[in-house]
Amino acid sequence: MFLFIGILFIVFYEYQKPIMNSGEAMISAVDCLNNPPNQLGIFADNIEIETIPNENIYTYLSQQDGFYNKLMNKQKWEINLKYGDKAPTVVINAYSGKCINVYGPVN
C-alpha cells in the first residue's frame, strides 16, 4: 500500500513539476548562446540580454515530443532572439533550463 502511494506521489510530482518563468528562460537562452554545449556544434556568441530590445524577444512554451514526455506533460521553452543580423531560436528544458537545441540564422 505504501509503495503504491509513493509511486502515485512521484508520478503526480513529475506531472506538476514547476516550470521556470519566461524571464528565467530568456536568461538561460542567452547563456546557451554565450556558452553553447559542444554537441550543438555552434560557436559561442557574446550577448548581453540588456542590449536586446523586448520587441525582439519571443518566447513560446510547448510540449516536448515523445510518448513519455506527453504522458508526463513535459514542457520546453522556445526563445527567439533577434539581435544584429542574427535571429536564433533556442530550445531549452522548461524545468532545468538545459539547452536542448539552437536553430535558425546564428551566423
N, C-alpha and C positions, 0 to 999 in steps of 0.2 A: 504494500500500500504506500509506504513512504517513498519507495523507488518510483512509483507512478506519479506521485505528487511532485517529486523532484524533477522528473523528466518534463512534466507539464509546466512547471515553473520556468525551466530553462528554455523551452520552446516559446512560451509567452514572452520572456525577456528578449529572445532573439527576434521575435516578430515586432516588438515595440521598442527596440533599441533607439536611444535618442540620436537625432541627426544634427550635424553641425549647421549653423545658420549660413546665409549667403555671404555675410561679411567674412566669416572664417573660411568659407570655400574660396573666396577671391584671394585671400592671403595664401592659402595652400596652392592655388593655381599659379600665382606669381612665384612662389617658392619652387614649384615644379619646373617652371621655365628657367629660373636662375640656377637651379641645381638639378638638372634632369637625371633620372635613373639611366644607367648605361644601356639597358635593354631597349630604350626608346630610339637610340641612335641619332639624337639631335644634339646640337651644340648649345652650351649654356648662353643665356642672354642676361644682360644687366638691366633689369627693370625695377623701377620703384612704383609701387601701387599709387602713390600720391600724384605721379605725373600723368596718369591715365584719367581722362575726364569720365564722370559717371555715365554719360550717354554713350560711351564706347565700351561699356562692360555689360555683358548679357549673361544671365545665369538661368539654368534650366535644370530642374530636378526630375529625374526619370528613373524608371525601374531597370535594374540590371538584367541582362539576358541569362537564360538558363532556367531549367525546371526548378532546381533548389532555390535559386535566387527569387523567382516569382512566388514560390510557395512560402518562403520566409520573408517576403516583402523587402528584399534588399534594394537599396536606392543608390544612385550615383549622381554627382553634380557634373554638368557640362557647362563650362565657363568660357565664353568667347571674349577675348581681349583685343581691342583694336588700338594699336599704337604704331606711329610711324607708317611704314609701308607693309606692316605685318598684321595679321589677324588670326592668330592660332586659337584653336578650341582645345581646352584642356579638360580631360575627363578624370575625375577623382572619386575615390570611395567616399560616400556621404557620411560615413561614421568615423573613419580614421584620418581622412584627408590624404591618403596614399595616392600617388599619381598612377593612373591606370594607362592613359594614352594621351598623345598630343597629335592633332591632325589639323590640316588647313595650312595656309601660307605662313611658314615660320622662317623663311629665308629672305 
